[in-house]
Amino acid sequence: MSNATATDLGSAERVYSADNYLHAGYGLRSWLLTMDHKRVAWLYLVSLTVLFAVGAISAALIRFDLLSPSGLLDASAYNRAFTVHGIVMVFFFLVPSIPTTFGNFLLPLMIGARDVAFPRINLFSWYLYSIGGIFVLAALLSGGVDTGWTFYTPYSSVYSNSAVVFAVLAVFTVGFSSILTGLNFMVTVHKLRAPGLTWFRLPLFVWAIYGTSFVQVLGTPVLGLAMLLLFLDRFLGLAVFNPELGGDPVLFQHLFWFYSHPAVYIMILPSMGVMSMVIPAYAHNRIFGYKFIAMSTLAIAFIGFLVWGHHLFVTSQSVYAGIAFSLLSFLVSVPSAVKVFNWTATLYKGQVTYEAPMLYAFTFIGLFLIGGLTGLFLATLSADIQLHATYFVIAHFHYIMVGGAVSGFLAAAHFWWPKMTGRMYPEIWARFAAVLLFVGFNITFFPQFMLGLAGMPRRYATYPVEFQPLNILSSAGAVVLGVGYLLPLAYLVWSLRYGPKAPENPWAAKGFEWQTSSPPPLHNFYRRPVLEADVHG
């Protein structure tokens, strides 16, 4: 592939102000009214961190309660703790985490553009996200929600006396933020790519964000419809889901999971895109099977819409539908395996170095493999009937979502932190935090596989005494895991002021984003970037 000039960011001689985007304006107003995609990414990052803290505190309450077989919280408080944990972590952290932060910051840089296609809509999506976060806090201040993060009807639509309305409004509002973000990214990729940057020259992170956006735009409206019908059921008595009045509660499950299983891929696809950037950089090798990885991203996004019914194996769903959904659930693992095999092949004969982003990449692969393989048990009809609603499901979900998605988020944070801030972080502390996260995570969640196999149901504040040793081990691991999360927050914030200044490309990585300064100027590039021959390696 020959070198090619990449973009029309004005004339070839045009050079922008030497001030970087962080110095483009000062004061709260300049941030709250910004049209710069890089600053919007920071607004999201701060908001996500605050809500992550809310979700983490509720998780700590759950593990505190489960130290004792009799429960240290009453059942109502426990229900509210795991509900807010699920709502916040799924809808306000895992789904938006990488797309809204690193997607916002990096997508225009990676394709040689000045900004996203719709800067005002980009800022508006953050305001919608923040309004949704306010509704979550309102639910907490109103006594919390006890329905679980899945809002199953008719309990949520008829019987619950908790602050369901605030939680529903929160999810409904943040859904619009997700749709607008996905639409913005899709248009940006289609319309603002630099000349010569064809589809199969795009960075794999861009492919991942594009596939994620596809799912966001097509899947999120279904969740919004389910939340709207739940709201109308509760306040107008429409009886869409209330069986006492002729409604069908299983219909809600179909609507909810039609979005919420594809949402798993909204959470994990961006992390896979991060892996496809980080692994070649530290393996010092070209990515193996670029086109296969790109196409597997679209395959995951497409097949993800066809597997929602495996959450309904124990409902009134037809056994023949269950068989079809089981086969499709096995099928969706194939493109995921393609990625893992190709990442492994990239490492083969590479000159691998072990900086913190690479350690987080290894953590992602290890935890994602365990989560993916245990998912095959849940895709099996007979096994799922035994394991349904047990701690086996909790462990599987967290290995994929928390182990996978959060590891990917932290890998991205460390990999692109010098580009975003112009500062380096302390590498020794970063490596220690990565190891701590891996160890703490496994101590926390691996015992839950054993608890699930032994029959411990989820969402119970109490349990038989024979399960206590494994629960104590899990809670002890949560302490280690918590330190693994707090350490990066501490040293990354420290690095903003005291970290050494970062060069333009500290990792000798490929891509347009590494051809501009650290941090970038307001309009991303001082001069038009050059499409390098070895663009994927």
C-alpha positions in Angstrom: 0.0 0.0 0.0 1.7 3.2 -1.1 1.8 6.4 0.9 -1.1 8.8 0.2 -1.9 12.2 1.4 -5.0 12.0 3.5 -7.2 14.9 4.1 -8.5 18.2 3.1 -8.3 20.0 6.4 -7.9 23.2 4.4 -5.1 23.9 2.0 -1.8 22.0 2.3 -0.1 25.1 3.9 -2.9 25.9 6.4 -1.7 25.6 10.0 -3.9 26.1 13.0 -3.1 27.9 16.3 -0.4 26.2 18.4 -2.7 26.1 21.4 -4.1 22.7 22.1 -7.8 22.0 22.6 -7.5 22.2 26.4 -6.4 25.9 26.1 -9.0 26.8 23.5 -11.2 28.3 26.2 -11.4 28.6 30.0 -14.2 28.6 32.5 -17.2 26.4 33.0 -19.1 28.1 30.2 -16.5 27.2 27.6 -16.9 23.5 28.6 -20.6 23.3 28.9 -21.2 25.0 25.6 -18.3 23.4 23.7 -18.8 22.0 20.2 -15.4 20.3 20.2 -15.7 16.5 20.2 -12.6 16.1 22.4 -14.1 18.3 25.2 -17.4 16.5 24.9 -15.5 13.3 25.5 -14.1 14.7 28.7 -17.6 15.8 29.8 -18.7 12.2 29.3 -15.7 10.9 31.1 -16.3 12.9 34.2 -20.0 12.0 34.2 -19.3 8.3 33.7 -16.8 8.4 36.6 -19.4 9.9 39.0 -22.1 7.4 38.1 -19.6 4.5 38.1 -18.9 5.5 41.8 -22.7 5.3 42.5 -22.8 1.8 41.0 -19.7 0.7 42.8 -21.0 1.8 46.2 -24.2 -0.2 45.6 -22.0 -3.2 44.6 -20.1 -2.8 47.9 -23.4 -2.9 49.8 -24.3 -6.2 48.0 -21.0 -7.9 48.9 -21.3 -6.5 52.5 -24.8 -8.1 52.8 -23.6 -11.4 51.5 -20.9 -11.8 54.1 -23.5 -13.3 56.4 -26.0 -16.1 55.5 -28.7 -14.2 57.3 -27.9 -11.0 55.4 -26.6 -7.7 56.9 -29.3 -5.6 55.1 -33.0 -6.2 55.1 -34.5 -7.7 52.0 -35.9 -4.4 50.7 -32.6 -2.5 51.0 -30.8 -5.4 49.3 -33.3 -5.3 46.4 -32.7 -1.6 46.0 -29.0 -2.0 46.1 -28.7 -4.6 43.4 -31.3 -2.7 41.3 -29.4 0.6 41.3 -26.2 -1.3 40.7 -27.6 -2.9 37.6 -29.3 0.2 36.2 -26.3 2.5 36.7 -23.6 0.0 35.6 -25.5 -1.2 32.5 -27.2 1.9 31.1 -25.0 4.6 32.5 -21.5 3.0 32.3 -21.0 -0.1 30.3 -23.2 0.9 27.3 -21.9 4.4 26.9 -18.4 4.0 28.3 -16.0 3.6 25.4 -18.2 5.0 22.6 -18.9 8.3 24.3 -15.4 8.9 25.7 -12.8 7.4 23.4 -15.1 7.1 20.5 -15.9 10.8 20.7 -12.3 11.8 21.2 -10.7 9.5 18.7 -13.1 8.8 15.8 -12.6 12.1 14.0 -8.9 12.0 14.7 -8.6 8.4 13.3 -10.4 9.3 10.0 -8.6 12.7 9.6 -11.7 14.9 10.3 -12.0 18.1 12.2 -15.0 17.0 14.3 -18.0 14.7 14.2 -20.7 15.3 11.6 -23.1 17.0 14.1 -21.2 18.8 16.9 -24.3 20.4 18.4 -26.2 17.0 18.5 -23.0 15.5 20.1 -23.2 18.0 23.0 -27.0 17.6 23.2 -26.5 13.8 23.7 -24.3 14.5 26.7 -27.0 16.7 28.2 -29.5 13.9 27.7 -27.1 11.5 29.4 -26.8 13.9 32.3 -30.6 14.4 32.6 -30.9 10.6 32.7 -28.3 10.5 35.5 -30.3 13.1 37.4 -33.3 10.9 37.2 -31.3 8.0 38.6 -30.2 10.2 41.5 -33.9 11.3 42.0 -34.8 7.6 42.2 -32.2 7.1 44.9 -33.4 10.1 46.9 -37.0 8.9 46.6 -36.2 5.6 48.3 -34.7 3.6 45.4 -36.1 1.0 43.0 -36.7 -2.6 43.9 -37.6 -4.1 40.5 -34.2 -5.2 39.3 -32.5 -3.6 36.4 -34.7 -5.7 34.0 -37.9 -4.0 35.2 -39.9 -7.2 34.8 -43.6 -6.8 34.6 -46.2 -6.9 36.1 -44.3 -6.1 39.3 -42.7 -3.0 37.9 -45.9 -1.8 36.0 -48.5 -2.6 38.7 -47.3 -3.7 42.1 -44.0 -2.0 43.1 -44.3 1.0 45.4 -40.7 2.1 44.7 -39.5 5.0 42.5 -40.0 3.1 39.3 -41.1 6.2 37.3 -37.7 7.9 37.9 -35.8 4.8 36.9 -37.9 4.4 33.7 -37.5 8.0 32.8 -33.7 7.6 33.3 -33.4 4.7 31.0 -35.8 6.3 28.4 -33.8 9.5 28.4 -30.4 7.9 28.2 -31.7 5.8 25.3 -32.1 8.9 23.2 -28.6 10.0 24.1 -27.4 6.6 22.8 -29.3 6.8 19.6 -28.0 10.3 18.8 -24.4 9.3 19.5 -24.7 6.2 17.3 -26.3 8.2 14.4 -23.6 10.9 14.7 -20.8 8.3 14.5 -22.3 6.5 11.5 -22.7 9.7 9.5 -19.2 10.8 10.5 -17.6 7.6 9.2 -19.6 7.7 6.0 -19.1 11.4 5.2 -16.0 12.7 6.8 -13.3 10.1 6.0 -10.1 11.6 4.6 -9.6 11.1 0.9 -7.9 7.8 0.2 -9.1 6.3 3.6 -11.3 3.6 2.1 -13.3 1.2 4.2 -10.6 -1.5 4.4 -8.0 1.1 5.4 -10.1 2.2 8.4 -8.6 1.5 11.9 -10.3 -1.5 13.5 -11.4 0.7 16.4 -13.5 2.7 13.8 -15.0 -0.5 12.6 -15.9 -1.4 16.2 -17.5 2.0 16.8 -19.4 1.8 13.6 -20.8 -1.7 14.4 -21.7 -0.5 17.9 -23.5 2.5 16.4 -25.5 0.2 14.1 -26.8 -1.7 17.1 -27.5 1.5 19.1 -29.5 3.1 16.3 -31.6 0.0 15.5 -31.9 -1.6 19.0 -32.4 1.3 21.4 -35.8 2.5 20.1 -37.2 -0.9 21.1 -36.1 -0.4 24.7 -37.6 3.1 24.6 -40.9 1.6 23.4 -40.8 -1.0 26.2 -40.2 1.7 28.8 -43.0 3.9 27.4 -45.5 1.0 27.5 -44.4 0.2 31.0 -45.0 3.8 32.0 -48.4 3.9 30.3 -49.3 0.6 31.9 -48.5 1.9 35.3 -50.2 5.3 35.1 -53.0 4.8 32.6 -53.8 1.1 33.2 -53.4 0.2 29.5 -52.9 -3.5 30.6 -50.3 -4.2 27.9 -48.3 -6.3 30.4 -50.8 -6.9 33.3 -52.1 -10.5 33.0 -55.0 -9.7 35.3 -56.4 -7.4 32.6 -55.5 -9.5 29.6 -51.9 -8.3 29.2 -48.8 -10.4 28.6 -45.8 -10.0 30.8 -43.7 -12.2 28.5 -44.2 -9.5 25.7 -42.2 -7.1 27.9 -39.4 -9.7 28.2 -39.3 -10.0 24.4 -39.1 -6.2 23.9 -36.6 -5.8 26.7 -34.2 -8.5 25.6 -34.5 -7.6 21.9 -32.5 -4.6 22.9 -30.7 -5.8 25.9 -28.9 -8.8 24.3 -27.6 -6.7 21.5 -26.7 -4.2 24.2 -24.1 -6.8 25.3 -22.4 -6.2 22.0 -22.7 -2.4 22.5 -20.7 -3.0 25.6 -18.1 -5.4 24.3 -17.6 -4.5 20.6 -15.8 -1.2 21.5 -13.4 -3.0 23.8 -12.7 -5.5 21.0 -11.8 -2.5 18.8 -9.5 -1.3 21.5 -7.8 -4.7 21.6 -7.3 -4.5 17.8 -5.3 -1.3 18.3 -3.4 -2.1 21.5 -2.2 -5.6 20.6 -0.5 -4.7 17.3 1.2 -1.7 18.9 2.8 -3.7 21.7 3.4 -6.8 19.7 5.2 -4.6 17.2 3.5 -6.6 14.4 0.8 -6.1 11.8 -2.7 -7.1 12.9 -3.4 -10.6 11.6 -6.5 -11.0 9.4 -7.6 -7.4 9.2 -10.6 -8.0 7.0 -11.7 -11.0 9.0 -11.7 -8.9 12.2 -13.6 -6.1 10.4 -16.2 -8.4 9.0 -16.5 -10.3 12.3 -17.5 -7.0 13.9 -20.4 -6.6 11.6 -21.3 -10.3 12.0 -21.5 -9.9 15.8 -23.7 -6.7 15.4 -26.0 -8.5 13.0 -26.4 -11.9 14.7 -26.7 -10.1 18.0 -30.3 -9.1 17.0 -31.3 -12.7 16.5 -30.5 -14.2 19.9 -32.7 -12.4 22.4 -34.9 -15.4 23.0 -32.2 -17.4 24.8 -33.1 -15.3 27.8 -36.6 -16.8 27.7 -35.9 -20.5 27.8 -37.8 -20.9 31.0 -40.8 -18.8 30.0 -43.8 -19.7 27.8 -41.7 -19.5 24.7 -42.1 -22.4 22.3 -39.6 -25.1 22.6 -38.9 -24.9 18.9 -38.2 -21.2 19.2 -35.9 -22.1 22.1 -34.0 -24.6 19.8 -33.6 -21.9 17.1 -32.3 -19.3 19.7 -29.9 -21.8 21.2 -28.4 -22.5 17.8 -28.1 -18.8 17.0 -26.5 -18.2 20.5 -23.8 -20.7 19.6 -23.4 -19.1 16.2 -22.7 -15.6 17.6 -19.6 -17.1 19.4 -17.9 -17.8 16.0 -17.1 -14.2 15.0 -15.9 -13.5 18.6 -13.6 -16.5 18.4 -12.3 -15.2 15.0 -11.1 -12.0 16.9 -9.4 -13.9 19.7 -7.6 -16.2 17.3 -6.4 -13.3 15.1 -5.2 -11.4 18.2 -3.3 -14.5 19.2 -1.8 -14.8 15.7 -0.8 -11.2 15.9 1.2 -11.9 19.0 2.9 -14.9 17.3 6.4 -13.9 16.3 5.8 -10.4 17.6 8.3 -8.5 19.8 5.9 -8.2 22.7 6.4 -5.6 25.4 4.4 -5.5 28.5 3.4 -1.9 29.2 0.2 -1.3 31.1 -2.2 -1.2 28.1 -0.9 -4.6 27.0 -1.4 -6.0 30.4 -5.0 -4.8 30.3 -5.3 -6.4 26.9 -4.2 -9.7 28.3 -6.6 -9.3 31.1 -9.4 -8.7 28.6 -8.6 -11.8 26.6 -8.4 -14.0 29.6 -11.6 -12.8 31.3 -13.5 -12.6 28.0 -12.5 -16.2 27.1 -13.8 -17.5 30.5 -17.0 -15.4 30.1 -17.5 -16.5 26.5 -17.0 -20.2 27.1 -19.4 -20.2 30.1 -21.9 -18.5 27.9 -22.0 -21.7 25.8 -23.5 -23.5 28.9 -26.3 -20.9 29.1 -26.9 -21.2 25.3 -27.7 -24.9 25.9 -31.4 -25.5 26.6 -31.0 -28.2 29.2 -28.1 -26.6 31.0 -29.8 -23.2 31.1 -32.9 -24.5 32.8 -30.7 -25.7 35.7 -28.5 -22.6 35.8 -31.1 -19.9 35.1 -31.3 -17.2 37.7 -28.4 -18.6 39.7 -25.0 -17.0 40.5 -23.6 -18.9 37.5 -25.4 -16.3 35.3 -24.0 -13.5 37.5 -20.5 -14.7 37.1 -20.8 -15.2 33.3 -22.2 -11.8 32.8 -19.5 -10.1 34.9 -16.7 -11.9 33.2 -18.0 -10.6 29.8 -19.2 -7.1 30.8 -17.0 -6.1 33.8 -14.0 -8.2 33.1 -14.1 -7.6 29.3 -15.6 -4.1 28.9 -13.9 -2.5 31.9 -10.6 -4.0 31.0 -11.0 -2.6 27.5 -11.9 0.7 28.9 -8.8 0.8 31.1 -6.6 -0.4 28.2 -8.0 2.5 26.1 -7.5 5.0 28.9 -3.8 4.1 29.4 -3.1 3.7 25.6 -4.5 7.1 24.6 -4.1 9.0 27.9 -0.8 10.7 26.6 -2.7 11.8 23.5 -5.7 13.1 25.4 -3.8 15.0 28.1 -0.2 15.5 26.9 1.0 13.8 30.0 2.4 10.3 30.8 1.3 8.3 33.8 3.5 6.3 36.2 4.1 3.0 34.4 5.0 0.9 37.4 1.8 1.8 39.3 -0.2 1.2 36.1 1.2 -2.3 35.7 0.5 -3.0 39.3 -3.1 -1.9 39.0 -3.6 -4.1 35.9 -2.3 -7.2 37.8 -4.4 -6.2 40.8 -7.6 -6.0 38.7 -7.0 -9.4 37.2 -6.4 -11.1 40.5 -9.2 -9.3 42.3 -11.7 -9.9 39.6 -11.0 -13.7 39.6 -11.2 -13.9 43.3 -14.5 -12.0 43.3 -16.4 -13.8 40.5 -14.9 -17.2 39.9 -16.4 -18.5 43.2 -19.8 -17.4 41.9 -19.6 -20.0 39.2 -19.3 -22.6 41.9 -22.1 -21.0 43.9 -24.3 -21.1 40.8 -23.5 -24.8 40.1 -24.4 -25.6 43.7 -27.8 -23.9 43.2 -27.5 -20.5 44.9 -30.1 -18.2 43.4 -29.4 -14.6 42.5 -31.2 -11.6 44.0 -31.6 -13.2 47.4 -30.4 -11.3 50.5 -30.0 -14.6 52.5 -28.6 -18.0 51.6 -27.9 -21.4 53.2 -24.9 -21.4 55.6 -23.0 -23.9 53.4 -22.5 -21.1 50.8 -20.8 -18.7 53.3 -17.1 -19.6 52.6 -17.4 -18.9 48.9 -19.4 -15.7 49.5 -16.7 -14.5 52.0 -14.0 -15.2 49.4 -16.0 -13.3 46.8 -16.4 -10.3 49.0 -12.7 -10.3 49.9 -11.9 -10.3 46.2 -14.2 -7.4 45.7 -12.0 -5.4 48.1 -8.9 -6.2 46.0 -10.9 -5.4 42.8 -12.0 -2.0 44.3 -8.4 -1.1 44.9 -7.6 -2.1 41.3 -10.2 0.4 40.2 -9.2 3.2 42.5 -5.5 3.1 41.7 -5.9 4.2 38.0 -8.2 7.0 39.1 -5.6 8.2 41.6 -2.5 8.1 39.4 -4.2 9.3 36.2 -5.6 12.4 38.0 -2.1 12.9 39.5 -0.6 12.7 36.1 -2.7 15.6 34.8 -0.5 18.0 36.9 2.7 16.1 37.7 3.1 13.5 34.9 6.0 14.0 32.4 5.1 15.6 29.1 4.1 13.1 26.5 5.6 13.0 23.0 3.4 12.9 20.0 3.7 9.1 19.7 5.1 7.5 22.8 4.2 3.9 21.7 5.4 4.2 18.1 1.8 3.2 17.1 0.1 3.6 13.7 -2.8 5.9 12.8 -3.7 9.5 12.2 -4.2 10.3 15.9 -0.5 9.7 16.4 0.4 12.2 13.7 -0.8 15.2 15.6 0.4 16.8 18.8 -0.2 15.6 22.4 -2.8 17.0 23.2 -4.2 17.8 19.8 -5.0 21.3 18.6 -8.6 22.6 18.5 -9.1 21.4 14.9 -7.2 18.2 15.5 -4.3 18.6 13.1 -1.7 21.4 12.4 -1.2 20.0 8.9 -3.0 17.3 7.0 -2.1 13.8 8.1 -0.5 11.2 5.8 -1.9 7.8 5.3 1.0 5.5 6.1 1.8 2.4 4.1 1.7 0.1 7.2 -1.6 1.6 8.4 -2.8 -1.6 10.2 0.3 -2.6 11.9 
